[in-house]
Amino acid sequence: MIRSIAGILCLCFASSCIFAQTAPQLGHSPLPEVVKAMTTEEKVKLIVGMGMRIEDLPPGMLPPADPGDDQVPEKVPGAAGRTHAIPRLGIPSIVLSDGPAGVRINPIRNGDSAHPYYATAFPVGTLLASSWDTALVRRVGQAFGKEALDYGIDVLLSPAINLQRNPLGGRNFEYYSEDPVVAGNIAAALINGVQANHVGTSLKHFAANNQEFNRMQLNTHVSERALRELYLRGFEIAIKQSQPWTVMSSYNLVNDTYTSESRPLLTDILRDEWGFKGFVMTDWFGGQHPVAQMNAGNDMLMPGTHAQTEALLAGVQSGVITPAQLDENVTRILNIILLSPAFKHYNYSDKPDLKAHAAVSRAAAAEGMVLLKNKDNVLPLAQSRRIALFGNTSYDLIAGGTGSGDVNKAYVVSLLEGMQAANFPVDAALSNTYQVYIAAQKNHRSKPAMAFLAPPPIAEMPLEETLLQAKAASNDIALVTIGRLAGEGGDRKVDDDYTLTAAELQNLHNISNTFHAKGKKVIVIMNIGGVMDVSSWRDDADAILLAWQPGQEGGHAIADVVTGKVNPSGKLTATFPVHYEDVPSARTFPGQLLHPDDSTAGNPLMGKPAEVSYEEGIYVGYRYYKTFNIKAAYEFGYGLSYTNFSYGKVTLSGSHFDGTPMTATLTVTNSGKVPGKEVVELYLAAPAKMADKPAQELKAFAKTKLLAPGASQTLTFTLSIKDLASFNTAQSSWIADAGNYEVRIGASSEDVRQTATFTLDKEMLAEKVHTALAPQLPLHELHP
């Protein structure tokens, strides 16, 4: 009897071995055969991630993952998510990591601080875009992707390209611009750089996720035209130019439907119109109905919960999810897994070249800084100048924002360290006073509810008149920093954030008066992540350098610019208004609660039901200021240099547009005395026949190489029929109106240097698209 049972067990074991050996294997068998061999449970497992681990998170804040998932060791501790492996079919688990500004993973594993896993903190997205240099951004992407590869990561959850609709957006530092042409082209450059390492990216957050206010339950009301021309356009450009491996659907609803549950958005537009080849994943815990998400074309649910698994299994069993739909979702995921380092068994080192990547970060930071003011050419500084450093962030530089856009880096170079390394004599006594003050304030400030969130800012140190008099007497220059920190989970405020605090204003005013009384100069460094007020204080400064949040090498990069080692060539990708009230979305941002009398606390990560109406329509940023003749403090595209550039006459390839691409060519010359680079911007003013249009719109841009004094470079821009067209809602089409078009090429949206005109003899259809995403209620949009 015993022998019979043993024989049966041996036979069963042999049969299972034979089954395992004959099962199709990913990469060796045709993909349809692998999908056919998967059980329903395996398909659902592939779709639903393995949960998320966040340190210091109170119990019950996150819904549980599938049983047993938390017992599987993490390949990369601190990564944002991972997928289930199916070993019998040769399907590995892939790792997804946060990282708009660098790979976000845990630096310490198993308490072993002697062998850390630090990552490079690159400059934030706004700074990278301010370089207007796609070749530079691609190099950053290459370094970024190589670091991810060396740390065993398959997909980076980056880049984030939502428009900077309003200066108070909490995550604006991650985003690139108020303009979709800038955002799309910069994103494509980063994606192509990252994916050159055979590591994937996730273009996010798709779409119209332009504020943090109750973001997981926020219903965005926006017209089809504004969606097509602004909030989807950057994604379209990036996808067509780079094909990211994945796209991340956003948290919010658009016109009453969650984006992750919108088939018009994820299938009709993303795949059918734009030709997206990869898979779509949710933002973490995004959306409400897993079945609707799958049927919409949202292929993966991240980070994954047990409730989602149960809902999908029930959906398949009831027939609400068809076998064909499930297979389609799975196939798209497997196609990307086939490309992944995990599938290719890449032998990652856990030792990226952090020194080389730090050098890339430093170079990129300097290239994206924007010189806003330089009265009497106070910059660059002569080496012998004695420096008094004022402001907390002179000693505690803000490298980047908080939340998923943060990076666990080994160090941050302060401005003090940068100036000292550049051999500038810095007032040691003042520096010591500040450092003692900052350390004491940090010891006493309250900690955020979660490490994920931003700590409260430290108030600026009060400056007594006797101290200022002494420092003005013993130093040649006052260098003052203004710092701002923001991040995921909340938007900024107007008072004491967009504007300076009373203490900051008073300090700056007193520094200015004291130093100017002695014939000394005042330079302000803006260490910020988003647009803020400058009008109330800029007259106190002789020079203003917008350093943004420049990554871990920020102190060195700022020193490179203020000393003239690097000639500033960055330009603004968002308008700095004179007053916050001038912002076209000021009245409706960030939105309103649907049930304002509801006093329940709710889950702070999930928010409450809310809505926002984009009543400014297509008039966002410079489109508004230019069309409505509203003067800006610093306009879109603005930025100074230590040299000057002259623009030659622009030549068009024809005087009539016939549907084939038209070129515009001109020569730019360095007419100054030092080498420099120039960002050249092409705007188009179009006739308004069927609907009103902005006074002009950016259609192309380029950055010259480093030009020696007297050197020139010829630039050529191309205009397609799509560039001439506007979205016609009634016809669901992109249509170019007949009439005269003016090409305007210049150094900013206001500083136009050369113009040329051409004619479109008759109305022309550029593209017919799906009717999609129409608002359910009428919008009272802004019109000239």
GIJO-V317774 format. One record per residue. SS is DSSP state (A for helix, B for strand, O for the rest). PSI is psi in radians with two decimals (NA if undefined). Layout:
SS:PSI
SS:PSI
This chain:
O:-0.78
A:-0.77
A:-0.65
A:-0.79
A:-0.75
A:-0.70
A:-0.69
A:-0.76
A:-0.74
A:-0.72
A:-0.74
A:-0.75
A:-0.73
A:-0.70
A:-0.73
A:-0.64
A:-0.76
A:-0.71
A:-0.76
A:-0.68
A:-0.48
A:-0.12
O:2.44
O:2.56
O:2.32
B:2.26
O:-0.33
O:-0.57
B:2.71
O:2.45
A:-0.74
A:-0.58
A:-0.67
A:-0.79
A:-0.73
A:-0.55
A:-0.26
O:2.43
O:2.86
A:-0.72
A:-0.68
A:-0.67
A:-0.76
A:-0.68
A:-0.70
A:-0.60
A:-0.64
B:2.15
O:3.11
O:0.36
O:-3.14
O:2.46
O:2.09
O:2.17
O:2.58
O:0.25
O:2.23
O:2.55
O:2.49
O:-0.06
O:-0.56
O:2.49
O:2.59
O:2.60
O:-3.11
O:2.54
O:2.34
O:-0.31
A:-0.61
A:-0.14
A:-0.20
O:2.12
O:2.49
O:2.38
O:-0.71
O:1.62
O:2.32
O:-0.15
O:2.75
O:-0.50
B:3.00
B:2.80
O:2.83
O:2.44
O:2.64
B:1.45
A:-0.62
A:-0.34
A:0.17
O:0.42
B:1.99
O:2.92
O:2.44
O:2.67
B:2.35
B:2.33
B:2.47
B:2.78
O:0.89
O:-0.48
O:0.21
O:2.79
O:2.13
B:1.77
O:2.94
O:2.29
O:-0.44
O:2.29
B:2.33
O:0.56
O:0.18
B:1.54
O:-0.15
O:-0.32
O:1.30
O:2.86
O:1.07
O:2.72
O:2.81
O:2.26
O:1.82
O:2.88
O:2.66
O:2.88
A:-0.70
A:-0.68
A:-0.79
A:-0.77
A:-0.57
A:-0.23
O:-0.44
O:0.54
O:1.67
A:-0.55
A:-0.74
A:-0.80
A:-0.62
A:-0.68
A:-0.67
A:-0.78
A:-0.66
A:-0.76
A:-0.74
A:-0.85
A:-0.66
A:-0.66
A:-0.74
A:-0.76
A:-0.78
A:-0.34
O:0.16
O:0.46
O:2.45
O:-0.64
B:2.22
B:2.32
B:1.26
O:2.67
O:2.87
B:2.17
O:0.45
O:2.57
O:2.58
O:1.34
O:-0.60
O:2.48
O:-0.34
O:0.00
O:2.19
O:-0.45
O:0.36
O:-0.51
O:-0.49
O:-0.46
O:2.95
O:-0.64
O:2.91
O:-0.05
O:2.31
A:-0.44
A:-0.74
A:-0.88
A:-0.80
A:-0.75
A:-0.68
A:-0.74
A:-0.76
A:-0.69
A:-0.76
A:-0.78
A:-0.81
A:-0.61
A:-0.82
A:-0.87
A:-0.17
O:-0.34
O:0.09
O:0.59
O:2.45
B:2.92
B:2.89
B:1.83
B:2.23
B:2.92
B:2.06
B:1.75
O:3.02
O:0.69
O:1.41
O:0.24
O:2.82
O:-0.26
O:1.98
O:0.80
O:-0.45
O:-0.16
O:0.42
B:2.19
B:1.97
B:2.03
B:2.05
O:2.52
O:2.74
A:-0.67
A:-0.80
A:-0.67
A:-0.90
A:-0.76
A:-0.44
A:-1.12
A:-0.35
O:-0.38
A:-0.73
A:-0.71
A:-0.76
A:-0.82
A:-0.84
A:-0.75
A:-0.75
A:-0.48
A:-0.27
A:-0.34
O:1.22
O:2.61
O:-0.64
B:2.80
B:2.44
B:2.10
B:2.65
O:3.02
O:-0.65
O:2.94
B:2.62
B:2.02
O:0.90
O:0.06
B:2.30
B:2.40
A:-0.62
A:-0.13
A:0.23
O:1.80
A:-0.67
A:-0.66
A:-0.87
A:-0.40
A:-0.99
A:-0.83
A:-1.01
A:-0.83
A:-0.89
A:-0.74
A:-0.77
O:-0.28
O:0.53
O:2.34
O:-0.30
O:-2.70
B:2.76
B:2.34
B:2.73
B:2.74
O:2.83
O:2.02
O:0.40
O:2.67
O:3.10
O:-0.59
O:1.79
A:-0.67
A:-0.78
A:-0.60
A:-0.80
A:-0.78
A:-0.40
A:-0.34
O:0.25
O:1.82
O:-0.51
B:2.41
B:2.05
O:2.59
O:-0.06
O:2.32
O:2.78
A:-0.64
A:-0.63
A:-0.73
A:-0.83
A:-0.70
A:-0.71
A:-0.73
A:-0.73
A:-0.63
A:-0.68
A:-0.76
A:-0.65
A:-0.21
O:0.03
O:-0.58
O:2.09
O:2.70
A:-0.64
A:-0.72
A:-0.78
A:-0.76
A:-0.61
A:-0.79
A:-0.82
A:-0.73
A:-0.73
A:-0.66
A:-0.79
A:-0.62
A:-0.61
A:-0.68
A:-0.63
O:-0.47
O:-0.24
O:2.66
O:-0.62
O:-0.77
O:-0.63
O:0.11
O:0.76
O:2.28
O:1.40
O:2.59
O:-0.39
O:0.31
O:1.24
O:2.83
O:1.39
A:-0.54
A:-0.79
A:-0.67
A:-0.57
A:-0.65
A:-0.67
A:-0.74
A:-0.77
A:-0.80
A:-0.74
A:-0.69
A:-0.79
A:-0.62
A:-0.41
A:-0.05
O:2.56
B:2.13
B:1.94
B:-0.52
B:2.50
B:1.16
A:2.27
A:0.45
A:0.79
O:-0.49
O:2.54
O:2.79
O:2.45
O:2.53
O:-0.51
O:-0.10
O:2.34
O:2.30
B:2.29
B:2.03
B:2.04
B:2.65
O:2.40
A:-0.72
A:0.01
A:-0.45
O:-0.27
O:1.18
O:2.44
O:1.87
O:-0.60
O:-3.14
O:-3.06
B:3.06
A:-2.62
A:-0.24
A:0.02
O:2.88
O:2.39
O:1.67
O:2.80
O:-0.50
O:2.88
O:2.19
O:2.06
O:2.93
A:-0.66
A:-0.85
A:-0.64
A:-0.77
A:-0.65
A:-0.73
A:-0.45
O:0.15
O:0.61
O:2.38
O:1.98
B:2.38
O:1.87
A:-0.69
A:-0.74
A:-0.71
A:-0.76
A:-0.72
A:-0.79
A:-0.77
A:-0.64
A:-0.74
A:-0.83
A:-0.75
A:-0.73
A:-0.73
A:-0.66
A:-0.60
A:-0.43
A:-0.19
O:2.63
O:2.63
O:2.61
O:2.79
O:-0.57
O:2.60
O:-0.37
O:-0.46
O:2.88
O:2.41
O:2.77
O:2.54
O:2.72
O:2.27
O:2.56
O:2.49
O:2.25
O:2.48
O:1.96
O:2.69
A:-0.67
A:-0.68
A:-0.79
A:-0.70
A:-0.73
A:-0.72
A:-0.61
A:-0.53
A:-0.56
A:-0.05
O:2.78
O:-0.52
B:2.41
B:2.13
B:1.98
B:2.27
B:2.53
B:2.20
B:2.52
O:2.40
O:2.36
O:3.05
B:-2.93
O:2.46
O:-0.22
O:2.66
O:2.89
O:2.93
O:2.83
A:-1.00
A:2.28
A:0.27
A:-1.15
A:-0.71
O:2.83
O:2.64
O:2.87
A:-0.67
A:-0.71
A:-0.80
A:-0.79
A:-0.78
A:-0.85
A:-0.73
A:-0.74
A:-0.71
A:-0.81
A:-0.86
A:-0.75
A:-0.83
A:-0.71
A:-0.57
A:-0.45
O:0.22
O:0.37
O:2.75
B:2.73
B:2.20
B:2.32
B:2.29
B:2.13
B:1.85
B:1.34
O:2.89
O:-0.22
O:2.97
O:2.44
O:3.03
O:2.38
O:-0.32
O:-0.54
O:-0.19
O:-0.15
A:-0.42
A:-0.29
A:-0.25
O:2.49
O:-0.53
B:2.55
B:2.14
B:2.08
B:1.76
O:-0.11
O:-2.60
O:1.77
O:0.29
O:-3.07
O:-0.37
O:0.34
A:-0.74
A:-0.72
A:-0.73
A:-0.72
A:-0.77
A:-0.66
A:-0.67
A:-0.82
A:-0.37
O:-0.16
O:0.04
O:-0.62
O:2.23
O:2.13
O:2.36
O:0.11
O:2.68
O:2.70
O:2.35
O:0.15
O:2.57
O:2.41
B:1.89
B:2.86
O:-0.77
O:2.58
A:-0.62
A:-0.29
A:-0.31
O:2.23
O:-0.43
O:0.13
O:-0.61
O:-0.49
O:-0.15
O:2.45
O:-0.07
O:-2.93
B:2.67
B:2.51
O:-0.50
O:1.30
O:-0.36
O:-0.07
O:2.02
O:0.02
O:2.48
O:-0.76
O:3.11
O:2.09
O:-0.42
O:-0.49
O:-0.45
O:-2.92
O:2.82
O:2.26
B:2.98
B:2.77
B:2.48
B:2.23
O:1.26
O:-0.26
O:-0.17
O:-2.20
O:-0.05
O:1.29
O:2.41
O:-2.40
A:-0.46
A:-0.65
A:-0.92
A:-0.71
A:-0.74
A:-0.67
O:0.17
O:0.81
O:2.09
O:2.36
B:2.74
B:-0.86
B:2.11
O:2.85
O:2.36
O:0.02
O:2.52
O:2.40
B:2.94
O:2.91
O:-0.03
O:-3.07
O:2.72
B:2.45
B:2.56
B:2.18
O:3.03
O:2.44
O:2.38
B:2.20
B:2.65
O:-0.12
O:2.87
O:-0.23
B:2.34
O:2.17
O:0.19
O:-0.45
O:2.65
O:2.47
B:2.49
B:2.61
B:2.19
B:2.41
B:2.87
B:2.33
B:2.34
B:2.37
B:1.84
O:0.15
O:-2.73
O:-0.09
O:2.72
O:2.58
B:2.98
O:2.59
O:2.31
B:2.20
B:2.24
B:2.34
B:2.09
B:2.69
B:2.23
B:2.11
O:2.65
O:2.56
O:1.74
O:-1.01
O:-0.40
O:2.81
O:2.71
O:2.74
O:2.71
O:-0.60
O:2.78
B:2.46
B:2.30
B:-0.39
B:2.81
B:2.82
B:2.74
B:2.32
O:2.88
O:3.10
O:1.99
B:2.20
O:2.80
O:2.23
O:-0.21
O:2.70
B:2.81
B:2.37
B:2.25
B:2.49
B:2.27
B:2.63
B:2.33
B:2.19
O:3.02
A:-0.59
A:-0.56
A:-0.49
A:-0.35
O:2.69
B:2.81
B:2.18
B:1.90
O:-0.74
O:-0.59
O:0.01
O:0.86
B:2.69
B:2.07
B:2.34
B:2.17
O:2.56
O:2.60
B:-2.90
B:2.34
B:2.48
B:2.16
B:2.21
B:2.09
B:2.29
B:-2.95
O:-0.15
O:3.11
O:-0.35
O:-0.46
O:1.31
B:2.21
B:-0.59
B:2.56
B:2.76
B:2.69
B:2.68
B:2.96
B:2.42
B:2.00
O:-0.56
O:2.70
O:2.45
B:2.33
B:2.12
B:-0.66
B:2.38
B:2.29
O:3.08
O:2.62
O:2.04
O:2.60
O:0.49
O:2.42
O:2.54
O:-0.46
O:2.64
O:2.47
O:2.40
O:1.40
O:2.72
O:2.40
O:2.62
O:NA
